[in-house]
Amino acid sequence: MSPAGLAALATALSLLLLSSPGGARAADDGEVRALLALGAALDPTGRLLPSWTPGRDPCAPGGDGFEGVACDARGAVANVSLQGKGLAGTLPPAVAGLPALTGLYLHYNALRGGVPRELSGLGNLTDLYLDVNSLSGPIPPEIGAMASLQVVQLCYNQLTGSIPTQLGNLTRLTVLALQSNRLTGAIPASLGSLPLLSRLDLSFNNLFGSIPVRLAQLPRLAALDVRNNSLTGSVPTELAAKLQAGFQYGNNTDLCGAGLPALRPCTPADLIDPDRPQPFSAGISPDVTAPGGGGGRGRVPPSTKALAAVVAVAVALLAATALGLLALSWRRWRGRRVDGGSPAGAAELAAAKAAAPPASARKSASSALASLEYSNAWDPVAGALAQQGLLLRVSTEEVESATRYFSELNLLGRRRGGGGMNKAAATYRGTLRDGTAVAVRRLGKTCCRQEEAEFLRGLRMIAELRHDNVVALRGFCVSRARGECFLVYDFVPNGSLSQFLDVDAEADDVAAAGAGRRVLEWSTRISIIKGIARGIEYLHSTRPGKPALVHQNISADKVLLDYTFRPLISGCGLHKLLVDDLVFSTLKASAAMGYLAPEYTTVGRLSEKSDVYAFGVIVLQVLTGRSKVATTATAAQLPGDVGELVDGNLQGSYSADEAARLGKIAVACTSEDPDQRPTMEEVLQELGTI
């Protein structure tokens, strides 16, 4: 071969090596330093990222590089994917030292601290996933300069402040998810300048003001969720007509709109400049000083400006009210003339009231059961409940992708037992495409009751359970091809109450004490006990459309805690869906842990007093901070020094009187004679005095 041919061959081989993953060059020193600083901040314990060590090539092929790091053909770091790793550190400014980064995936961790403004230096970043962490502070306005961003997921954190108007500069953005934070202020009208935006979720924040009309003009917007804010004014007619089911707006008591059943009709006062991002009287400057300074004639007194503003507002409202009354009077006069003076206007008004749903229905609309339907599913719910508008259907791929194909990283727990039941009883954490965090309970189809009518009755009953201390069922489906059932619940972030028992406060490190565990304060313990009692009393109560329900399997594992340590009882009504063998196996586990009432061994059935017994055990566990407690004491046998009963980790920071009264409640609830146990209603009355 000629020298020219050899040179050409060498050039071709070098290009091939550079273009293939295996031939990628090593990352440069600057990126290695940035990655090491990033790893040290994300994982301060150094236990979760063992491969992130000095002297190692982050881009090495075959799994020899840094875990979760992917590099491009040039050896530049292109992706950092560490979702669901349990990282409990912070996101440092050092991340800006990865200029070629296109994807940053840190969701489903426990990261704290703020979102660094240095992120704006990542000019090639397209995907930013920081959702489901504990990040706080404001959203940096500098993010608005990241021109390549396509997806921004900051939901389910503790972010504060307002939504930066600079986000309106992200012209390539398709998804903006900011729900479930603590954001305040108005919805920026600048978000109406995002031509590719398809999903905008701002729900569960503290936003106020009106919904900008410009959002209705976004050509690709398919989903807008503004639920659970403090929005006011008129919903743009074009927005509701364009999005239809893709527009969710519940629990904004001052919103109004035409053709939206959950909203009140608008009045003239609601129609004042609907595109204004905040109430029109807000933001009035208290004073203005002329360049001459020092007050005098150049200064407008604050009282004068305030009085002028009040007068202007009053005049505007009076004028609007007068116009409204005039229009109403004309309509009534016109109605009386129809059909020889028949009160047509009154008839129209009565018909409108009859057609409008009651307030209770409006409140519950946003919490309706959402059914996840597999395309190849046997789905008995689809025919029975979909006709009532209670179901939101998504594809098989969405459910699988929500849990990352049931990744072990997203595994929340697995029921103890043998055989194929282990896989069937696993619960996974996941996120739906709309950003909703969920917990997916995976059941083998053979675990579900086979009588369809009986199964549906149980499912309907569970779906209608709605209480502040009961975990809500969001959806259900059955896959014929997979041979599995799936129950989809709201995700509760702080895990179960059992994780906060047996805590060693003197442990030297987090691992010894238990990851994420801490000693619960006395006031938190009281709040948890009261919340559990309210939840059980709700289950036992009989209300319109809700029969009394015995839980049958209450335990510390079944009490979940949200961000504020509000207790939510899980597993309610599951015995209505599962086959008897599976129900019996769970009762055996409950008996082993001391929650099963003693009368079950003789009568073979469970009642409301069985739930009361389990509640008494939990009260003792919360008091002592221990999972193993004695339930054979009587009120007379309680220790004279209540300090012997209370968790020593509290170091005396508790009320002795409250502890003694809780001890007596626990003893009464765990009486061997079920007739001697109080009802949950009586327990609540007693707790009300604590």
Secondary structure per residue as TSV (DSSP state, phi and psi in degrees):
chain	resnum	aa	ss	phi	psi
A	1	M	-	360.0	140.7
A	2	S	-	-70.9	158.3
A	3	P	H	-55.8	-38.8
A	4	A	H	-64.0	-39.2
A	5	G	H	-66.3	-41.0
A	6	L	H	-62.3	-41.2
A	7	A	H	-62.8	-41.7
A	8	A	H	-64.3	-39.8
A	9	L	H	-65.4	-41.3
A	10	A	H	-62.8	-41.7
A	11	T	H	-62.4	-43.8
A	12	A	H	-62.6	-41.6
A	13	L	H	-65.6	-40.4
A	14	S	H	-65.2	-39.5
A	15	L	H	-65.1	-39.3
A	16	L	H	-63.5	-42.8
A	17	L	H	-63.8	-40.0
A	18	L	H	-70.6	-27.4
A	19	S	H	-88.9	-9.2
A	20	S	S	-99.9	149.1
A	21	P	G	-57.7	-38.8
A	22	G	G	-69.6	-19.2
A	23	G	G	-101.4	13.9
A	24	A	-	-65.2	139.9
A	25	R	-	-73.4	160.4
A	26	A	-	-68.1	150.7
A	27	A	-	-63.8	148.7
A	28	D	-	-75.9	167.8
A	29	D	H	-60.5	-37.1
A	30	G	H	-62.4	-42.2
A	31	E	H	-69.8	-36.4
A	32	V	H	-61.8	-44.6
A	33	R	H	-62.3	-40.4
A	34	A	H	-64.8	-41.4
A	35	L	H	-65.3	-42.5
A	36	L	H	-63.3	-39.8
A	37	A	H	-67.3	-38.6
A	38	L	H	-63.8	-46.7
A	39	G	H	-62.6	-40.5
A	40	A	H	-64.4	-35.1
A	41	A	H	-77.4	-40.9
A	42	L	H	-67.6	-37.3
A	43	D	-	-127.0	76.2
A	44	P	T	-63.0	-21.8
A	45	T	T	-78.4	-20.6
A	46	G	S	73.2	14.2
A	47	R	S	-100.9	-22.4
A	48	L	S	-94.5	-17.0
A	49	L	-	-125.9	64.1
A	50	P	T	-65.8	-22.5
A	51	S	T	-81.4	-10.5
A	52	W	-	-85.3	79.8
A	53	T	-	-128.5	151.8
A	54	P	T	-62.2	150.2
A	55	G	T	84.0	2.4
A	56	R	S	-113.5	142.9
A	57	D	-	-83.1	115.9
A	58	P	T	-59.6	-26.3
A	59	C	T	-98.7	8.9
A	60	A	-	-60.1	136.6
A	61	P	T	-78.2	171.6
A	62	G	T	70.3	25.7
A	63	G	T	81.1	8.3
A	64	D	T	-93.5	1.0
A	65	G	S	-92.1	-155.3
A	66	F	-	-80.6	130.4
A	67	E	T	-58.5	132.5
A	68	G	T	81.4	2.3
A	69	V	E	-106.3	130.0
A	70	A	E	-122.5	139.4
A	71	C	E	-117.9	156.5
A	72	D	-	-87.4	-176.7
A	73	A	T	-64.6	-21.4
A	74	R	T	-88.4	-1.0
A	75	G	S	86.5	10.1
A	76	A	-	-90.5	143.0
A	77	V	E	-70.4	119.7
A	78	A	E	-106.9	-29.4
A	79	N	E	-142.4	141.0
A	80	V	E	-124.6	111.2
A	81	S	E	-120.6	98.3
A	82	L	-	-129.0	35.1
A	83	Q	T	-69.0	143.9
A	84	G	T	66.4	29.1
A	85	K	S	-96.7	-5.4
A	86	G	-	78.4	20.4
A	87	L	-	-65.6	131.4
A	88	A	-	-123.0	21.3
A	89	G	S	-96.8	-139.6
A	90	T	B	-129.8	164.3
A	91	L	-	-97.2	111.6
A	92	P	-	-88.9	161.7
A	93	P	G	-60.3	-19.9
A	94	A	G	-60.1	-17.2
A	95	V	G	-60.9	-23.4
A	96	A	G	-66.8	-11.2
A	97	G	G	-81.8	13.7
A	98	L	-	-119.2	71.8
A	99	P	T	-65.0	-21.1
A	100	A	T	-92.0	3.3
A	101	L	-	-62.8	129.9
A	102	T	-	-111.3	-23.3
A	103	G	E	-138.0	128.4
A	104	L	E	-124.1	108.7
A	105	Y	E	-118.0	95.0
A	106	L	-	-121.9	21.1
A	107	H	-	-73.3	163.9
A	108	Y	S	60.0	49.2
A	109	N	S	-130.0	-161.6
A	110	A	-	-128.4	39.0
A	111	L	-	-66.1	143.2
A	112	R	B	-123.1	-175.6
A	113	G	S	80.8	-168.3
A	114	G	-	-97.4	170.9
A	115	V	-	-86.4	115.6
A	116	P	-	-69.1	137.6
A	117	R	G	-68.3	-18.0
A	118	E	G	-65.3	-13.3
A	119	L	G	-54.5	-28.0
A	120	S	G	-61.8	-16.6
A	121	G	G	-76.0	-8.0
A	122	L	-	-88.7	79.3
A	123	G	T	-68.1	-17.6
A	124	N	T	-99.8	-0.4
A	125	L	-	-68.2	127.6
A	126	T	-	-108.0	-32.5
A	127	D	E	-122.9	120.6
A	128	L	E	-121.9	106.1
A	129	Y	E	-115.9	99.9
A	130	L	-	-120.5	17.5
A	131	D	-	-75.0	161.0
A	132	V	S	55.9	59.1
A	133	N	S	-133.5	-159.1
A	134	S	-	-126.4	37.8
A	135	L	-	-68.7	146.4
A	136	S	E	-133.9	179.7
A	137	G	E	84.0	-176.0
A	138	P	-	-81.6	163.7
A	139	I	-	-80.5	120.5
A	140	P	-	-62.6	127.1
A	141	P	G	-63.8	-20.0
A	142	E	G	-62.0	-20.5
A	143	I	G	-58.9	-27.4
A	144	G	G	-62.4	-12.8
A	145	A	G	-92.5	0.0
A	146	M	-	-87.7	85.2
A	147	A	T	-64.5	-20.5
A	148	S	T	-88.4	-8.8
A	149	L	-	-58.8	132.5
A	150	Q	-	-117.2	-33.9
A	151	V	E	-131.6	127.3
A	152	V	E	-124.6	112.4
A	153	Q	E	-116.4	102.9
A	154	L	-	-120.1	15.7
A	155	C	-	-73.7	163.8
A	156	Y	S	56.3	53.4
A	157	N	S	-130.5	-157.3
A	158	Q	E	-128.3	38.9
A	159	L	E	-69.7	145.0
A	160	T	-	-124.6	-178.9
A	161	G	S	82.8	-169.3
A	162	S	-	-99.2	167.7
A	163	I	-	-78.9	120.2
A	164	P	-	-61.5	134.5
A	165	T	G	-65.2	-22.3
A	166	Q	G	-64.0	-17.9
A	167	L	G	-63.4	-17.9
A	168	G	G	-68.9	-6.4
A	169	N	G	-89.3	-5.7
A	170	L	-	-84.0	77.6
A	171	T	T	-69.4	-11.9
A	172	R	T	-99.2	1.0
A	173	L	-	-68.4	132.3
A	174	T	-	-111.6	-30.5
A	175	V	E	-133.3	128.7
A	176	L	E	-129.4	109.7
A	177	A	E	-117.9	109.7
A	178	L	-	-123.6	14.1
A	179	Q	-	-67.6	160.1
A	180	S	S	56.9	52.8
A	181	N	S	-125.4	-156.7
A	182	R	-	-125.7	37.4
A	183	L	-	-72.3	144.9
A	184	T	-	-125.0	-174.8
A	185	G	S	84.3	-166.3
A	186	A	B	-99.8	162.9
A	187	I	-	-77.0	118.1
A	188	P	-	-64.4	132.0
A	189	A	G	-65.5	-18.7
A	190	S	G	-63.9	-20.2
A	191	L	G	-65.8	-16.1
A	192	G	G	-76.4	5.0
A	193	S	G	-105.9	17.2
A	194	L	-	-102.6	97.2
A	195	P	T	-67.0	-22.5
A	196	L	T	-104.2	-0.1
A	197	L	-	-64.6	124.4
A	198	S	-	-112.3	-26.8
A	199	R	E	-137.8	128.7
A	200	L	E	-130.6	116.2
A	201	D	E	-121.2	112.7
A	202	L	-	-120.4	15.7
A	203	S	-	-68.9	160.5
A	204	F	S	56.0	54.2
A	205	N	S	-132.3	-159.9
A	206	N	-	-123.1	38.5
A	207	L	-	-74.2	147.7
A	208	F	E	-132.1	-178.4
A	209	G	E	86.4	-167.3
A	210	S	-	-100.0	168.9
A	211	I	-	-86.5	118.5
A	212	P	-	-59.8	136.5
A	213	V	G	-62.0	-29.4
A	214	R	G	-62.8	-23.5
A	215	L	G	-63.4	-32.2
A	216	A	G	-68.8	-16.6
A	217	Q	G	-93.0	-0.2
A	218	L	-	-69.5	124.3
A	219	P	T	-68.6	-28.6
A	220	R	T	-111.9	3.6
A	221	L	-	-64.2	123.6
A	222	A	-	-117.9	-19.9
A	223	A	E	-144.2	126.4
A	224	L	E	-133.1	122.1
A	225	D	E	-123.3	115.3
A	226	V	-	-124.2	22.0
A	227	R	-	-58.4	154.9
A	228	N	S	54.4	54.6
A	229	N	S	-128.0	-160.6
A	230	S	E	-124.7	43.3
A	231	L	E	-73.1	151.4
A	232	T	E	-132.4	173.6
A	233	G	E	84.0	-167.6
A	234	S	E	-90.4	135.1
A	235	V	-	-75.1	126.4
A	236	P	-	-55.8	127.0
A	237	T	H	-58.1	-39.7
A	238	E	H	-63.1	-32.9
A	239	L	H	-67.4	-49.9
A	240	A	H	-63.6	-39.3
A	241	A	H	-68.5	-35.1
A	242	K	H	-75.9	-45.2
A	243	L	H	-88.7	-32.6
A	244	Q	G	52.3	-115.2
A	245	A	G	-66.3	-17.9
A	246	G	G	-78.1	-2.2
A	247	F	E	-106.2	117.2
A	248	Q	E	-118.4	129.0
A	249	Y	-	-140.6	8.7
A	250	G	-	-59.8	158.4
A	251	N	S	60.4	40.0
A	252	N	-	-122.6	90.0
A	253	T	T	-63.3	-21.9
A	254	D	E	-102.3	6.0
A	255	L	E	-75.3	150.2
A	256	C	E	-138.4	163.2
A	257	G	-	177.3	155.9
A	258	A	T	-92.5	138.1
A	259	G	T	76.4	9.9
A	260	L	-	-113.8	107.4
A	261	P	T	-62.8	-27.0
A	262	A	T	-86.9	0.4
A	263	L	S	-114.9	150.6
A	264	R	B	-77.1	156.7
A	265	P	-	-65.4	149.8
A	266	C	-	-78.9	149.9
A	267	T	-	-108.6	167.5
A	268	P	G	-55.9	-31.2
A	269	A	G	-67.4	-24.8
A	270	D	G	-77.2	-15.8
A	271	L	G	-95.3	12.9
A	272	I	S	-75.5	109.2
A	273	D	-	43.3	70.1
A	274	P	T	-64.5	-15.8
A	275	D	T	-85.1	-5.2
A	276	R	-	-71.4	131.4
A	277	P	S	-78.0	0.5
A	278	Q	S	-154.8	164.1
A	279	P	-	-52.0	136.8
A	280	F	T	-67.3	-16.7
A	281	S	T	-92.0	-1.5
A	282	A	T	-82.0	155.4
A	283	G	T	78.5	18.8
A	284	I	-	-71.7	124.3
A	285	S	-	-64.8	134.2
A	286	P	S	-68.1	-27.8
A	287	D	-	-161.5	160.8
A	288	V	B	-131.5	127.2
A	289	T	-	-108.4	130.8
A	290	A	-	-71.3	160.1
A	291	P	T	-53.6	-27.0
A	292	G	T	-66.5	-21.5
A	293	G	-	68.5	179.0
A	294	G	S	71.8	11.6
A	295	G	S	82.3	-129.0
A	296	G	G	64.5	-147.7
A	297	R	G	-71.9	-23.0
A	298	G	G	-76.8	-4.5
A	299	R	-	-111.4	131.5
A	300	V	B	-93.1	118.9
A	301	P	-	-58.3	142.8
A	302	P	H	-58.3	-40.3
A	303	S	H	-63.8	-36.7
A	304	T	H	-66.1	-44.2
A	305	K	H	-65.8	-41.9
A	306	A	H	-63.1	-42.2
A	307	L	H	-63.9	-40.5
A	308	A	H	-63.8	-40.4
A	309	A	H	-64.7	-43.9
A	310	V	H	-61.5	-43.5
A	311	V	H	-62.4	-43.1
A	312	A	H	-61.6	-43.7
A	313	V	H	-63.2	-44.5
A	314	A	H	-62.0	-42.0
A	315	V	H	-63.2	-43.0
A	316	A	H	-63.1	-42.3
A	317	L	H	-67.6	-41.4
A	318	L	H	-62.9	-40.3
A	319	A	H	-65.2	-44.1
A	320	A	H	-63.2	-41.2
A	321	T	H	-63.8	-42.6
A	322	A	H	-61.7	-42.8
A	323	L	H	-62.5	-40.1
A	324	G	H	-64.6	-43.8
A	325	L	H	-64.9	-38.6
A	326	L	H	-63.1	-43.4
A	327	A	H	-64.8	-39.7
A	328	L	H	-66.2	-41.6
A	329	S	H	-63.1	-41.3
A	330	W	H	-63.9	-39.3
A	331	R	H	-66.2	-41.8
A	332	R	H	-65.0	-40.6
A	333	W	H	-63.2	-39.6
A	334	R	H	-66.6	-37.8
A	335	G	H	-64.5	-37.1
A	336	R	H	-67.3	-23.0
A	337	R	H	-85.1	-14.0
A	338	V	T	-72.7	135.9
A	339	D	T	53.0	46.8
A	340	G	T	68.7	35.8
A	341	G	T	92.9	7.9
A	342	S	-	-67.6	144.2
A	343	P	-	-75.0	69.9
A	344	A	H	-63.0	-38.6
A	345	G	H	-60.1	-41.2
A	346	A	H	-64.9	-38.7
A	347	A	H	-64.5	-41.7
A	348	E	H	-62.5	-40.7
A	349	L	H	-65.1	-42.4
A	350	A	H	-63.6	-40.3
A	351	A	H	-65.1	-39.6
A	352	A	H	-64.2	-40.3
A	353	K	H	-65.5	-38.4
A	354	A	H	-67.4	-33.9
A	355	A	H	-77.7	-25.7
A	356	A	S	-72.7	139.1
A	357	P	-	-71.2	151.3
A	358	P	-	-64.9	162.7
A	359	A	H	-59.3	-38.2
A	360	S	H	-62.1	-37.2
A	361	A	H	-68.8	-36.7
A	362	R	H	-64.8	-38.8
A	363	K	H	-68.0	-34.8
A	364	S	H	-86.5	-7.3
A	365	A	G	-62.6	-35.7
A	366	S	G	-77.1	-11.5
A	367	S	G	-111.7	23.2
A	368	A	-	-68.3	156.6
A	369	L	-	-64.2	131.0
A	370	A	-	-107.6	118.1
A	371	S	-	-94.4	129.9
A	372	L	-	-95.5	107.6
A	373	E	-	-101.9	122.0
A	374	Y	-	-77.1	145.5
A	375	S	T	-65.6	-25.8
A	376	N	T	-110.7	35.6
A	377	A	B	-97.9	150.1
A	378	W	-	-90.3	111.1
A	379	D	-	-126.8	89.9
A	380	P	H	-64.7	-21.9
A	381	V	H	-72.1	-31.5
A	382	A	H	-55.1	-46.8
A	383	G	H	-77.2	-31.5
A	384	A	H	-85.0	-34.6
A	385	L	H	-114.9	-22.2
A	386	A	G	-63.1	-32.6
A	387	Q	G	-64.4	-21.2
A	388	Q	G	-90.1	4.6
A	389	G	T	72.9	23.1
A	390	L	-	-93.6	-4.6
A	391	L	-	-114.9	139.4
A	392	L	-	-117.3	117.3
A	393	R	-	-101.4	137.4
A	394	V	-	-129.3	172.4
A	395	S	-	-84.9	166.8
A	396	T	H	-57.0	-42.9
A	397	E	H	-62.0	-34.3
A	398	E	H	-68.9	-41.4
A	399	V	H	-64.4	-42.7
A	400	E	H	-67.3	-40.6
A	401	S	H	-71.4	-28.4
A	402	A	H	-60.5	-34.5
A	403	T	T	-102.2	11.2
A	404	R	T	54.2	50.3
A	405	Y	T	55.1	45.1
A	406	F	T	55.6	47.7
A	407	S	-	-65.1	144.2
A	408	E	G	-62.1	-25.9
A	409	L	G	-63.8	-27.1
A	410	N	G	-99.0	7.6
A	411	L	E	-72.0	123.0
A	412	L	E	-93.6	-30.7
A	413	G	E	-179.6	161.7
A	414	R	E	-140.2	133.1
A	415	R	-	-68.5	138.6
A	416	R	-	-70.2	144.1
A	417	G	-	155.9	-179.7
A	418	G	S	-113.9	176.0
A	419	G	T	66.6	-155.3
A	420	G	T	-72.9	-5.9
A	421	M	H	-66.9	-26.6
A	422	N	H	-57.1	-51.1
A	423	K	H	-62.9	-39.3
A	424	A	H	-68.3	-29.8
A	425	A	T	-98.6	16.8
A	426	A	E	-77.0	149.1
A	427	T	E	-122.2	133.8
A	428	Y	E	-123.1	150.1
A	429	R	E	-88.5	145.4
A	430	G	E	-158.6	169.2
A	431	T	E	-132.9	123.8
A	432	L	-	-73.0	169.0
A	433	R	T	-64.9	-23.1
A	434	D	T	-83.9	6.8
A	435	G	S	90.3	-2.2
A	436	T	-	-71.4	126.1
A	437	A	E	-82.3	130.5
A	438	V	E	-135.6	163.2
A	439	A	E	-116.4	127.0
A	440	V	E	-108.9	116.6
A	441	R	E	-93.1	124.6
A	442	R	E	-104.5	118.3
A	443	L	E	-123.3	134.3
A	444	G	E	-62.5	140.8
A	445	K	G	-58.3	-29.3
A	446	T	G	-69.9	-12.9
A	447	C	G	-80.4	-18.1
A	448	C	B	-90.5	146.9
A	449	R	-	-58.7	136.3
A	450	Q	S	-88.1	-17.9
A	451	E	-	-76.0	108.9
A	452	E	H	-60.9	-43.5
A	453	A	H	-63.3	-41.9
A	454	E	H	-65.8	-41.7
A	455	F	H	-61.4	-44.9
A	456	L	H	-64.3	-38.1
A	457	R	H	-61.4	-43.8
A	458	G	H	-65.4	-40.6
A	459	L	H	-65.7	-42.2
A	460	R	H	-61.4	-42.5
A	461	M	H	-62.1	-44.1
A	462	I	H	-66.4	-39.4
A	463	A	H	-63.7	-27.9
A	464	E	T	-89.8	-2.0
A	465	L	-	-72.1	118.5
A	466	R	-	-138.2	109.8
A	467	H	-	-155.6	151.1
A	468	D	T	-64.9	-16.6
A	469	N	T	-119.0	25.9
A	470	V	B	-131.5	129.9
A	471	V	-	-65.8	130.2
A	472	A	-	-87.4	134.8
A	473	L	E	-80.4	122.8
A	474	R	E	-95.2	-31.2
A	475	G	E	-166.6	171.0
A	476	F	E	-156.4	146.0
A	477	C	E	-159.5	163.8
A	478	V	E	-128.5	132.2
A	479	S	E	-106.0	116.5
A	480	R	T	-65.1	-42.0
A	481	A	T	-65.1	-39.9
A	482	R	T	-85.1	-18.9
A	483	G	T	66.5	36.5
A	484	E	E	-136.6	151.6
A	485	C	E	-106.1	153.4
A	486	F	E	-135.5	126.4
A	487	L	E	-107.6	127.8
A	488	V	E	-113.1	118.9
A	489	Y	E	-115.4	164.2
A	490	D	E	-62.1	139.6
A	491	F	-	-80.4	132.1
A	492	V	-	-114.6	115.4
A	493	P	T	-74.5	-28.3
A	494	N	T	-89.3	9.0
A	495	G	-	75.6	-161.2
A	496	S	B	-93.8	161.8
A	497	L	G	-61.9	-31.4
A	498	S	G	-61.0	-25.1
A	499	Q	G	-69.8	-13.9
A	500	F	G	-107.7	14.8
A	501	L	S	-103.7	157.0
A	502	D	S	57.7	37.3
A	503	V	-	-83.4	131.1
A	504	D	-	-94.5	97.9
A	505	A	T	-67.8	-17.9
A	506	E	T	-96.7	8.4
A	507	A	-	-61.9	147.0
A	508	D	S	-73.8	-26.2
A	509	D	S	-146.7	175.9
A	510	V	H	-63.2	-37.4
A	511	A	H	-64.8	-39.8
A	512	A	H	-68.5	-35.7
A	513	A	H	-79.7	-22.6
A	514	G	-	107.8	124.4
A	515	A	T	-58.2	127.2
A	516	G	T	78.0	1.3
A	517	R	-	-94.2	149.3
A	518	R	-	-154.9	167.0
A	519	V	-	-77.6	124.6
A	520	L	-	-76.4	134.8
A	521	E	-	-67.1	161.0
A	522	W	H	-62.1	-44.5
A	523	S	H	-62.5	-36.1
A	524	T	H	-65.6	-39.3
A	525	R	H	-63.8	-42.7
A	526	I	H	-61.3	-44.8
A	527	S	H	-62.6	-39.9
A	528	I	H	-64.7	-45.4
A	529	I	H	-60.7	-45.0
A	530	K	H	-64.8	-40.3
A	531	G	H	-64.2	-41.8
A	532	I	H	-61.6	-42.9
A	533	A	H	-61.9	-41.1
A	534	R	H	-64.3	-40.4
A	535	G	H	-63.8	-44.6
A	536	I	H	-66.8	-40.8
A	537	E	H	-61.3	-37.4
A	538	Y	H	-63.2	-43.5
A	539	L	H	-61.4	-40.4
A	540	H	H	-75.3	-19.6
A	541	S	-	-76.7	156.1
A	542	T	-	-110.3	121.3
A	543	R	B	-133.1	166.3
A	544	P	T	-54.3	121.4
A	545	G	T	77.9	3.9
A	546	K	B	-135.1	110.9
A	547	P	-	-77.0	164.0
A	548	A	-	-65.7	143.6
A	549	L	-	-135.0	129.1
A	550	V	-	-94.2	127.9
A	551	H	-	-69.1	-46.8
A	552	Q	S	80.8	-15.5
A	553	N	-	-145.5	41.6
A	554	I	-	-73.5	134.9
A	555	S	-	-158.2	173.7
A	556	A	G	-63.7	-29.1
A	557	D	G	-67.6	-27.9
A	558	K	G	-89.4	-3.7
A	559	V	E	-100.3	112.2
A	560	L	E	-100.9	153.9
A	561	L	E	-122.2	129.7
A	562	D	-	-87.0	-168.2
A	563	Y	T	-57.9	-32.9
A	564	T	T	-95.9	10.2
A	565	F	-	64.3	28.1
A	566	R	-	-75.3	128.0
A	567	P	E	-79.6	139.5
A	568	L	E	-130.7	127.6
A	569	I	E	-82.8	128.1
A	570	S	-	-107.0	167.9
A	571	G	-	75.4	14.8
A	572	C	T	-66.9	125.4
A	573	G	T	78.3	6.8
A	574	L	G	-61.2	-30.0
A	575	H	G	-65.2	-15.5
A	576	K	G	-77.4	-16.2
A	577	L	T	-108.0	-27.2
A	578	L	B	-93.7	154.5
A	579	V	-	-67.9	157.3
A	580	D	H	-60.9	-36.7
A	581	D	H	-61.0	-41.7
A	582	L	H	-70.0	-39.2
A	583	V	H	-61.6	-43.2
A	584	F	H	-63.9	-38.8
A	585	S	H	-65.8	-34.3
A	586	T	H	-70.2	-33.7
A	587	L	H	-66.7	-35.9
A	588	K	H	-62.9	-42.9
A	589	A	H	-64.4	-39.6
A	590	S	H	-63.1	-40.1
A	591	A	H	-64.7	-39.3
A	592	A	H	-63.7	-30.1
A	593	M	T	-91.7	-0.5
A	594	G	T	90.8	11.1
A	595	Y	-	-93.7	-14.7
A	596	L	S	-82.2	126.7
A	597	A	-	-61.7	141.9
A	598	P	T	-63.7	-26.7
A	599	E	T	-68.6	-16.1
A	600	Y	H	-62.7	-31.9
A	601	T	H	-69.0	-19.3
A	602	T	H	-104.1	-41.5
A	603	V	H	-97.5	-19.0
A	604	G	-	70.6	20.9
A	605	R	-	-143.8	161.6
A	606	L	-	-115.1	147.2
A	607	S	-	-134.4	-176.9
A	608	E	H	-60.5	-33.0
A	609	K	H	-69.2	-21.0
A	610	S	H	-68.9	-40.7
A	611	D	H	-64.5	-37.6
A	612	V	H	-61.9	-40.5
A	613	Y	H	-60.3	-48.8
A	614	A	H	-60.7	-37.7
A	615	F	H	-61.3	-42.9
A	616	G	H	-60.1	-38.6
A	617	V	H	-62.6	-42.7
A	618	I	H	-64.8	-38.8
A	619	V	H	-59.1	-43.6
A	620	L	H	-64.2	-38.6
A	621	Q	H	-64.5	-42.6
A	622	V	H	-66.5	-38.7
A	623	L	H	-64.8	-46.9
A	624	T	H	-86.8	-19.1
A	625	G	T	73.2	16.7
A	626	R	-	-124.0	147.3
A	627	S	S	-81.0	-28.2
A	628	K	-	-96.6	115.7
A	629	V	-	-133.7	155.9
A	630	A	-	-93.2	133.2
A	631	T	-	-116.9	17.4
A	632	T	-	-100.0	2.9
A	633	A	-	-77.4	156.2
A	634	T	-	-108.3	171.4
A	635	A	G	-59.6	-35.9
A	636	A	G	-71.2	-21.6
A	637	Q	G	-93.6	2.3
A	638	L	S	-63.6	143.7
A	639	P	-	-60.6	139.5
A	640	G	S	-62.4	-37.7
A	641	D	S	-92.5	107.5
A	642	V	G	-63.7	-17.4
A	643	G	G	-61.6	-23.9
A	644	E	G	-71.6	-18.9
A	645	L	T	-94.3	-30.9
A	646	V	S	-84.6	147.4
A	647	D	-	-52.9	122.1
A	648	G	G	-64.9	-20.3
A	649	N	G	-63.9	-19.1
A	650	L	G	-74.8	-16.9
A	651	Q	T	51.8	43.8
A	652	G	T	84.0	-2.2
A	653	S	-	-85.8	71.6
A	654	Y	S	-159.5	168.5
A	655	S	-	-95.1	118.1
A	656	A	H	-63.4	-37.2
A	657	D	H	-65.1	-45.4
A	658	E	H	-64.4	-39.2
A	659	A	H	-63.8	-41.5
A	660	A	H	-63.9	-40.4
A	661	R	H	-69.8	-37.4
A	662	L	H	-66.4	-36.7
A	663	G	H	-61.8	-41.4
A	664	K	H	-66.6	-37.4
A	665	I	H	-63.2	-43.2
A	666	A	H	-63.1	-42.3
A	667	V	H	-64.2	-42.4
A	668	A	H	-63.0	-40.1
A	669	C	H	-70.6	-26.8
A	670	T	T	-101.4	20.1
A	671	S	-	-58.3	140.8
A	672	E	S	-66.0	-29.0
A	673	D	S	-88.6	112.9
A	674	P	G	-60.4	-27.8
A	675	D	G	-69.1	-20.4
A	676	Q	G	-87.4	-8.5
A	677	R	S	-81.6	144.8
A	678	P	-	-73.9	164.0
A	679	T	-	-80.2	164.3
A	680	M	H	-67.6	-27.7
A	681	E	H	-64.8	-41.0
A	682	E	H	-69.0	-36.0
A	683	V	H	-62.5	-43.2
A	684	L	H	-62.0	-39.6
A	685	Q	H	-61.8	-40.9
A	686	E	H	-68.7	-40.7
A	687	L	H	-66.0	-26.6
A	688	G	T	-64.0	-17.3
A	689	T	T	-92.0	-1.5
A	690	I	-	-98.6	360.0
